Amino acid sequence: MSDPKRVHIDVYGTPYYLTVDLSKWDCRREAPHCHVCKGRERVAQVWLSSCTYKETPREIPHNQQMTVLNAVRDNRYELESAFQYNHDHGADQ
């Protein structure tokens, strides 16, 4: 068994960072996506194919929502690669 690929991408100028699920099960439940986190809390989910929020994030101020999406676009390759790796080789639980 290999270790899941961990990603932590800071969103410049905000308190948020981007990460992907680590378990195979979580990655297989939904289309490729990343999570927007603040501290240890997940505050939003972004679909990688379209760089759109799953739901409008009320926790992220409106003026920072586009900054977060731009960070997803700028790092989409790394996020998609980590997501796919974890889909195939991530943690069992």
N, CA, C and O atoms as CSV, one atom per row, in Angstrom:
chain,resi,resn,atom,element,x,y,z
A,1,MET,N,N,0.846,-1.188,0.000
A,1,MET,CA,C,0.000,0.000,0.000
A,1,MET,C,C,0.884,1.243,0.000
A,1,MET,O,O,1.839,1.320,0.773
A,2,SER,N,N,0.585,2.194,-0.839
A,2,SER,CA,C,1.334,3.437,-0.875
A,2,SER,C,C,0.612,4.509,-0.082
A,2,SER,O,O,-0.579,4.403,0.211
A,3,ASP,N,N,1.356,5.534,0.254
A,3,ASP,CA,C,0.767,6.647,0.993
A,3,ASP,C,C,-0.011,7.546,0.042
A,3,ASP,O,O,0.374,7.707,-1.116
A,4,PRO,N,N,-1.108,8.136,0.526
A,4,PRO,CA,C,-1.838,9.085,-0.326
A,4,PRO,C,C,-0.993,10.329,-0.572
A,4,PRO,O,O,-0.103,10.662,0.211
A,5,LYS,N,N,-1.287,10.999,-1.662
A,5,LYS,CA,C,-0.583,12.233,-2.003
A,5,LYS,C,C,-1.264,13.392,-1.289
A,5,LYS,O,O,-2.451,13.650,-1.493
A,6,ARG,N,N,-0.517,14.076,-0.466
A,6,ARG,CA,C,-1.038,15.223,0.287
A,6,ARG,C,C,-0.725,16.509,-0.465
A,6,ARG,O,O,0.380,16.701,-0.973
A,7,VAL,N,N,-1.718,17.380,-0.522
A,7,VAL,CA,C,-1.562,18.679,-1.177
A,7,VAL,C,C,-2.037,19.744,-0.204
A,7,VAL,O,O,-3.090,19.608,0.419
A,8,HIS,N,N,-1.257,20.795,-0.082
A,8,HIS,CA,C,-1.628,21.953,0.729
A,8,HIS,C,C,-1.159,23.172,-0.054
A,8,HIS,O,O,0.033,23.475,-0.090
A,9,ILE,N,N,-2.101,23.866,-0.679
A,9,ILE,CA,C,-1.774,25.034,-1.504
A,9,ILE,C,C,-2.418,26.259,-0.862
A,9,ILE,O,O,-3.642,26.382,-0.814
A,10,ASP,N,N,-1.581,27.150,-0.376
A,10,ASP,CA,C,-2.088,28.381,0.221
A,10,ASP,C,C,-2.684,29.279,-0.851
A,10,ASP,O,O,-2.143,29.396,-1.950
A,11,VAL,N,N,-3.801,29.910,-0.523
A,11,VAL,CA,C,-4.425,30.890,-1.417
A,11,VAL,C,C,-3.902,32.254,-0.975
A,11,VAL,O,O,-4.317,32.796,0.049
A,12,TYR,N,N,-2.991,32.789,-1.763
A,12,TYR,CA,C,-2.290,34.033,-1.421
A,12,TYR,C,C,-3.269,35.164,-1.088
A,12,TYR,O,O,-4.240,35.401,-1.806
A,13,GLY,N,N,-2.984,35.848,0.013
A,13,GLY,CA,C,-3.785,37.004,0.409
A,13,GLY,C,C,-5.067,36.650,1.146
A,13,GLY,O,O,-5.883,37.529,1.421
A,14,THR,N,N,-5.256,35.373,1.470
A,14,THR,CA,C,-6.449,34.930,2.197
A,14,THR,C,C,-6.020,33.953,3.297
A,14,THR,O,O,-4.878,33.495,3.303
A,15,PRO,N,N,-6.917,33.636,4.215
A,15,PRO,CA,C,-6.593,32.635,5.236
A,15,PRO,C,C,-6.890,31.199,4.773
A,15,PRO,O,O,-6.893,30.281,5.593
A,16,TYR,N,N,-7.136,30.998,3.482
A,16,TYR,CA,C,-7.589,29.705,2.970
A,16,TYR,C,C,-6.464,28.936,2.295
A,16,TYR,O,O,-5.465,29.509,1.861
A,17,TYR,N,N,-6.654,27.617,2.218
A,17,TYR,CA,C,-5.755,26.759,1.455
A,17,TYR,C,C,-6.576,25.675,0.781
A,17,TYR,O,O,-7.721,25.421,1.153
A,18,LEU,N,N,-5.967,25.035,-0.225
A,18,LEU,CA,C,-6.631,24.001,-1.013
A,18,LEU,C,C,-6.029,22.652,-0.686
A,18,LEU,O,O,-4.825,22.537,-0.453
A,19,THR,N,N,-6.871,21.631,-0.669
A,19,THR,CA,C,-6.426,20.270,-0.409
A,19,THR,C,C,-7.352,19.295,-1.129
A,19,THR,O,O,-8.427,19.679,-1.591
A,20,VAL,N,N,-6.936,18.041,-1.222
A,20,VAL,CA,C,-7.768,16.999,-1.828
A,20,VAL,C,C,-7.990,15.882,-0.808
A,20,VAL,O,O,-7.261,15.762,0.177
A,21,ASP,N,N,-9.011,15.073,-1.070
A,21,ASP,CA,C,-9.281,13.918,-0.211
A,21,ASP,C,C,-8.116,12.937,-0.278
A,21,ASP,O,O,-7.430,12.838,-1.295
A,22,LEU,N,N,-7.901,12.214,0.818
A,22,LEU,CA,C,-6.789,11.278,0.898
A,22,LEU,C,C,-7.205,9.825,0.714
A,22,LEU,O,O,-6.366,8.979,0.404
A,23,SER,N,N,-8.486,9.522,0.898
A,23,SER,CA,C,-8.907,8.118,0.823
A,23,SER,C,C,-9.465,7.780,-0.557
A,23,SER,O,O,-10.073,8.618,-1.224
A,24,LYS,N,N,-9.243,6.530,-0.967
A,24,LYS,CA,C,-9.787,6.037,-2.238
A,24,LYS,C,C,-11.298,6.191,-2.247
A,24,LYS,O,O,-11.881,6.625,-3.240
A,25,TRP,N,N,-11.923,5.836,-1.146
A,25,TRP,CA,C,-13.389,5.850,-1.065
A,25,TRP,C,C,-13.928,7.249,-1.312
A,25,TRP,O,O,-14.867,7.425,-2.088
A,26,ASP,N,N,-13.339,8.248,-0.656
A,26,ASP,CA,C,-13.808,9.624,-0.842
A,26,ASP,C,C,-13.602,10.087,-2.284
A,26,ASP,O,O,-14.473,10.748,-2.849
A,27,CYS,N,N,-12.472,9.751,-2.878
A,27,CYS,CA,C,-12.190,10.180,-4.256
A,27,CYS,C,C,-13.084,9.482,-5.270
A,27,CYS,O,O,-13.330,10.014,-6.352
A,28,ARG,N,N,-13.560,8.319,-4.935
A,28,ARG,CA,C,-14.412,7.575,-5.877
A,28,ARG,C,C,-15.884,7.945,-5.768
A,28,ARG,O,O,-16.672,7.570,-6.636
A,29,ARG,N,N,-16.273,8.668,-4.729
A,29,ARG,CA,C,-17.672,9.035,-4.534
A,29,ARG,C,C,-18.125,10.170,-5.433
A,29,ARG,O,O,-19.300,10.236,-5.796
A,30,GLU,N,N,-17.220,11.063,-5.799
A,30,GLU,CA,C,-17.599,12.263,-6.550
A,30,GLU,C,C,-16.577,12.529,-7.655
A,30,GLU,O,O,-15.479,11.972,-7.663
A,31,ALA,N,N,-16.970,13.387,-8.572
A,31,ALA,CA,C,-16.058,13.834,-9.633
A,31,ALA,C,C,-14.862,14.561,-8.993
A,31,ALA,O,O,-14.947,14.995,-7.845
A,32,PRO,N,N,-13.760,14.693,-9.728
A,32,PRO,CA,C,-12.579,15.369,-9.178
A,32,PRO,C,C,-12.915,16.755,-8.621
A,32,PRO,O,O,-13.565,17.576,-9.269
A,33,HIS,N,N,-12.450,16.973,-7.410
A,33,HIS,CA,C,-12.730,18.228,-6.705
A,33,HIS,C,C,-11.621,18.484,-5.696
A,33,HIS,O,O,-10.808,17.608,-5.403
A,34,CYS,N,N,-11.609,19.693,-5.177
A,34,CYS,CA,C,-10.720,20.019,-4.070
A,34,CYS,C,C,-11.543,20.702,-2.996
A,34,CYS,O,O,-12.672,21.135,-3.229
A,35,HIS,N,N,-10.957,20.786,-1.826
A,35,HIS,CA,C,-11.618,21.431,-0.706
A,35,HIS,C,C,-10.893,22.726,-0.376
A,35,HIS,O,O,-9.666,22.805,-0.442
A,36,VAL,N,N,-11.671,23.733,-0.023
A,36,VAL,CA,C,-11.140,24.993,0.454
A,36,VAL,C,C,-11.242,24.935,1.973
A,36,VAL,O,O,-12.319,24.721,2.530
A,37,CYS,N,N,-10.107,25.127,2.628
A,37,CYS,CA,C,-10.076,24.987,4.078
A,37,CYS,C,C,-9.579,26.267,4.733
A,37,CYS,O,O,-8.855,27.068,4.141
A,38,LYS,N,N,-9.999,26.419,5.977
A,38,LYS,CA,C,-9.518,27.507,6.823
A,38,LYS,C,C,-9.231,26.860,8.174
A,38,LYS,O,O,-10.143,26.382,8.850
A,39,GLY,N,N,-7.977,26.850,8.555
A,39,GLY,CA,C,-7.603,26.090,9.748
A,39,GLY,C,C,-7.814,24.614,9.463
A,39,GLY,O,O,-7.309,24.093,8.469
A,40,ARG,N,N,-8.551,23.945,10.320
A,40,ARG,CA,C,-8.843,22.520,10.117
A,40,ARG,C,C,-10.227,22.292,9.515
A,40,ARG,O,O,-10.648,21.150,9.330
A,41,GLU,N,N,-10.922,23.366,9.215
A,41,GLU,CA,C,-12.311,23.259,8.736
A,41,GLU,C,C,-12.394,23.398,7.223
A,41,GLU,O,O,-11.768,24.276,6.629
A,42,ARG,N,N,-13.175,22.521,6.612
A,42,ARG,CA,C,-13.478,22.636,5.188
A,42,ARG,C,C,-14.653,23.598,5.037
A,42,ARG,O,O,-15.708,23.404,5.641
A,43,VAL,N,N,-14.458,24.638,4.225
A,43,VAL,CA,C,-15.501,25.655,4.094
A,43,VAL,C,C,-16.144,25.672,2.715
A,43,VAL,O,O,-17.175,26.317,2.523
A,44,ALA,N,N,-15.544,24.964,1.743
A,44,ALA,CA,C,-16.125,24.929,0.397
A,44,ALA,C,C,-15.510,23.778,-0.385
A,44,ALA,O,O,-14.466,23.235,-0.025
A,45,GLN,N,N,-16.191,23.429,-1.463
A,45,GLN,CA,C,-15.707,22.402,-2.380
A,45,GLN,C,C,-15.782,22.972,-3.789
A,45,GLN,O,O,-16.761,23.620,-4.157
A,46,VAL,N,N,-14.731,22.722,-4.576
A,46,VAL,CA,C,-14.657,23.250,-5.933
A,46,VAL,C,C,-14.466,22.090,-6.901
A,46,VAL,O,O,-13.576,21.260,-6.718
A,47,TRP,N,N,-15.316,22.036,-7.944
A,47,TRP,CA,C,-15.167,21.037,-9.000
A,47,TRP,C,C,-13.971,21.432,-9.852
A,47,TRP,O,O,-13.870,22.578,-10.289
A,48,LEU,N,N,-13.066,20.490,-10.092
A,48,LEU,CA,C,-11.850,20.813,-10.842
A,48,LEU,C,C,-12.098,20.961,-12.332
A,48,LEU,O,O,-11.396,21.726,-12.994
A,49,SER,N,N,-13.070,20.256,-12.875
A,49,SER,CA,C,-13.310,20.333,-14.318
A,49,SER,C,C,-13.810,21.710,-14.749
A,49,SER,O,O,-13.479,22.178,-15.839
A,50,SER,N,N,-14.587,22.344,-13.915
A,50,SER,CA,C,-15.168,23.639,-14.285
A,50,SER,C,C,-14.687,24.800,-13.406
A,50,SER,O,O,-15.007,25.958,-13.677
A,51,CYS,N,N,-13.930,24.496,-12.371
A,51,CYS,CA,C,-13.481,25.517,-11.408
A,51,CYS,C,C,-14.663,26.330,-10.884
A,51,CYS,O,O,-14.638,27.560,-10.871
A,52,THR,N,N,-15.688,25.615,-10.457
A,52,THR,CA,C,-16.856,26.255,-9.861
A,52,THR,C,C,-17.116,25.629,-8.492
A,52,THR,O,O,-16.764,24.478,-8.232
A,53,TYR,N,N,-17.741,26.421,-7.634
A,53,TYR,CA,C,-18.090,25.913,-6.308
A,53,TYR,C,C,-19.233,24.921,-6.405
A,53,TYR,O,O,-20.136,25.076,-7.228
A,54,LYS,N,N,-19.189,23.903,-5.563
A,54,LYS,CA,C,-20.305,22.961,-5.480
A,54,LYS,C,C,-21.540,23.717,-4.998
A,54,LYS,O,O,-22.631,23.549,-5.543
A,55,GLU,N,N,-21.367,24.534,-3.992
A,55,GLU,CA,C,-22.403,25.435,-3.472
A,55,GLU,C,C,-21.733,26.759,-3.157
A,55,GLU,O,O,-20.547,26.787,-2.827
A,56,THR,N,N,-22.464,27.847,-3.252
A,56,THR,CA,C,-21.888,29.144,-2.926
A,56,THR,C,C,-21.444,29.133,-1.468
A,56,THR,O,O,-22.253,28.888,-0.573
A,57,PRO,N,N,-20.160,29.399,-1.226
A,57,PRO,CA,C,-19.643,29.330,0.145
A,57,PRO,C,C,-19.966,30.587,0.946
A,57,PRO,O,O,-19.438,31.664,0.669
A,58,ARG,N,N,-20.810,30.444,1.908
A,58,ARG,CA,C,-21.180,31.593,2.753
A,58,ARG,C,C,-20.048,31.995,3.693
A,58,ARG,O,O,-19.977,33.141,4.137
A,59,GLU,N,N,-19.162,31.041,3.993
A,59,GLU,CA,C,-18.072,31.316,4.931
A,59,GLU,C,C,-16.955,32.155,4.312
A,59,GLU,O,O,-16.173,32.779,5.030
A,60,ILE,N,N,-16.882,32.169,2.977
A,60,ILE,CA,C,-15.827,32.925,2.295
A,60,ILE,C,C,-16.402,34.261,1.850
A,60,ILE,O,O,-17.390,34.292,1.117
A,61,PRO,N,N,-15.803,35.360,2.278
A,61,PRO,CA,C,-16.300,36.667,1.838
A,61,PRO,C,C,-16.328,36.751,0.312
A,61,PRO,O,O,-15.453,36.221,-0.373
A,62,HIS,N,N,-17.334,37.415,-0.189
A,62,HIS,CA,C,-17.547,37.509,-1.640
A,62,HIS,C,C,-16.300,37.994,-2.369
A,62,HIS,O,O,-15.971,37.486,-3.441
A,63,ASN,N,N,-15.614,38.962,-1.801
A,63,ASN,CA,C,-14.447,39.530,-2.480
A,63,ASN,C,C,-13.259,38.564,-2.517
A,63,ASN,O,O,-12.295,38.825,-3.237
A,64,GLN,N,N,-13.296,37.459,-1.767
A,64,GLN,CA,C,-12.215,36.474,-1.790
A,64,GLN,C,C,-12.592,35.208,-2.574
A,64,GLN,O,O,-11.730,34.373,-2.847
A,65,GLN,N,N,-13.853,35.064,-2.931
A,65,GLN,CA,C,-14.284,33.860,-3.637
A,65,GLN,C,C,-13.587,33.716,-4.988
A,65,GLN,O,O,-13.191,32.608,-5.349
A,66,MET,N,N,-13.429,34.785,-5.732
A,66,MET,CA,C,-12.761,34.715,-7.029
A,66,MET,C,C,-11.267,34.449,-6.851
A,66,MET,O,O,-10.668,33.754,-7.671
A,67,THR,N,N,-10.664,34.982,-5.811
A,67,THR,CA,C,-9.249,34.708,-5.527
A,67,THR,C,C,-9.032,33.213,-5.317
A,67,THR,O,O,-8.051,32.645,-5.796
A,68,VAL,N,N,-9.955,32.584,-4.597
A,68,VAL,CA,C,-9.872,31.145,-4.368
A,68,VAL,C,C,-10.003,30.391,-5.692
A,68,VAL,O,O,-9.214,29.487,-5.969
A,69,LEU,N,N,-10.989,30.754,-6.508
A,69,LEU,CA,C,-11.163,30.071,-7.795
A,69,LEU,C,C,-9.956,30.260,-8.712
A,69,LEU,O,O,-9.582,29.337,-9.436
A,70,ASN,N,N,-9.349,31.437,-8.690
A,70,ASN,CA,C,-8.142,31.664,-9.487
A,70,ASN,C,C,-7.001,30.765,-9.015
A,70,ASN,O,O,-6.226,30.268,-9.832
A,71,ALA,N,N,-6.896,30.555,-7.706
A,71,ALA,CA,C,-5.865,29.658,-7.171
A,71,ALA,C,C,-6.123,28.225,-7.616
A,71,ALA,O,O,-5.180,27.491,-7.911
A,72,VAL,N,N,-7.388,27.818,-7.667
A,72,VAL,CA,C,-7.718,26.477,-8.165
A,72,VAL,C,C,-7.302,26.368,-9.626
A,72,VAL,O,O,-6.671,25.385,-10.014
A,73,ARG,N,N,-7.647,27.364,-10.443
A,73,ARG,CA,C,-7.268,27.345,-11.865
A,73,ARG,C,C,-5.744,27.266,-12.029
A,73,ARG,O,O,-5.233,26.487,-12.834
A,74,ASP,N,N,-5.037,28.081,-11.258
A,74,ASP,CA,C,-3.575,28.136,-11.372
A,74,ASP,C,C,-2.908,26.831,-10.952
A,74,ASP,O,O,-1.809,26.521,-11.411
A,75,ASN,N,N,-3.565,26.061,-10.080
A,75,ASN,CA,C,-2.985,24.838,-9.538
A,75,ASN,C,C,-3.770,23.588,-9.920
A,75,ASN,O,O,-3.626,22.535,-9.299
A,76,ARG,N,N,-4.597,23.718,-10.944
A,76,ARG,CA,C,-5.493,22.614,-11.297
A,76,ARG,C,C,-4.736,21.329,-11.628
A,76,ARG,O,O,-5.153,20.249,-11.211
A,77,TYR,N,N,-3.643,21.427,-12.360
A,77,TYR,CA,C,-2.895,20.221,-12.728
A,77,TYR,C,C,-2.432,19.470,-11.475
A,77,TYR,O,O,-2.612,18.256,-11.377
A,78,GLU,N,N,-1.845,20.181,-10.532
A,78,GLU,CA,C,-1.374,19.547,-9.298
A,78,GLU,C,C,-2.533,18.947,-8.500
A,78,GLU,O,O,-2.409,17.846,-7.964
A,79,LEU,N,N,-3.653,19.662,-8.419
A,79,LEU,CA,C,-4.818,19.163,-7.691
A,79,LEU,C,C,-5.416,17.932,-8.364
A,79,LEU,O,O,-5.737,16.951,-7.694
A,80,GLU,N,N,-5.568,17.982,-9.687
A,80,GLU,CA,C,-6.113,16.831,-10.418
A,80,GLU,C,C,-5.189,15.619,-10.314
A,80,GLU,O,O,-5.661,14.494,-10.155
A,81,SER,N,N,-3.890,15.839,-10.403
A,81,SER,CA,C,-2.937,14.739,-10.294
A,81,SER,C,C,-3.012,14.075,-8.929
A,81,SER,O,O,-3.019,12.848,-8.831
A,82,ALA,N,N,-3.068,14.875,-7.883
A,82,ALA,CA,C,-3.159,14.328,-6.523
A,82,ALA,C,C,-4.491,13.613,-6.327
A,82,ALA,O,O,-4.536,12.537,-5.730
A,83,PHE,N,N,-5.569,14.201,-6.824
A,83,PHE,CA,C,-6.885,13.571,-6.691
A,83,PHE,C,C,-6.895,12.212,-7.382
A,83,PHE,O,O,-7.360,11.227,-6.809
A,84,GLN,N,N,-6.380,12.154,-8.619
A,84,GLN,CA,C,-6.370,10.889,-9.366
A,84,GLN,C,C,-5.470,9.861,-8.698
A,84,GLN,O,O,-5.812,8.680,-8.642
A,85,TYR,N,N,-4.322,10.300,-8.189
A,85,TYR,CA,C,-3.427,9.389,-7.481
A,85,TYR,C,C,-4.145,8.785,-6.272
A,85,TYR,O,O,-4.082,7.576,-6.046
A,86,ASN,N,N,-4.821,9.626,-5.504
A,86,ASN,CA,C,-5.527,9.140,-4.322
A,86,ASN,C,C,-6.740,8.290,-4.694
A,86,ASN,O,O,-7.115,7.384,-3.950
A,87,HIS,N,N,-7.346,8.575,-5.830
A,87,HIS,CA,C,-8.443,7.742,-6.341
A,87,HIS,C,C,-7.951,6.316,-6.536
A,87,HIS,O,O,-8.661,5.359,-6.226
A,88,ASP,N,N,-6.732,6.176,-7.052
A,88,ASP,CA,C,-6.178,4.859,-7.358
A,88,ASP,C,C,-5.352,4.262,-6.220
A,88,ASP,O,O,-5.362,3.047,-6.019
A,89,HIS,N,N,-4.642,5.103,-5.479
A,89,HIS,CA,C,-3.662,4.606,-4.505
A,89,HIS,C,C,-3.823,5.200,-3.109
A,89,HIS,O,O,-2.947,5.018,-2.264
A,90,GLY,N,N,-4.911,5.897,-2.853
A,90,GLY,CA,C,-5.073,6.566,-1.563
A,90,GLY,C,C,-5.266,5.600,-0.408
A,90,GLY,O,O,-5.208,4.382,-0.572
A,91,ALA,N,N,-5.493,6.165,0.744
A,91,ALA,CA,C,-5.712,5.387,1.956
A,91,ALA,C,C,-7.007,4.591,1.822
A,91,ALA,O,O,-7.944,5.014,1.146
A,92,ASP,N,N,-7.042,3.438,2.474
A,92,ASP,CA,C,-8.231,2.595,2.415
A,92,ASP,C,C,-9.382,3.170,3.225
A,92,ASP,O,O,-10.537,2.898,2.896
A,93,GLN,N,N,-9.134,3.921,4.228
A,93,GLN,CA,C,-10.203,4.552,5.018
A,93,GLN,C,C,-9.804,5.897,5.502
A,93,GLN,O,O,-10.584,6.565,6.181
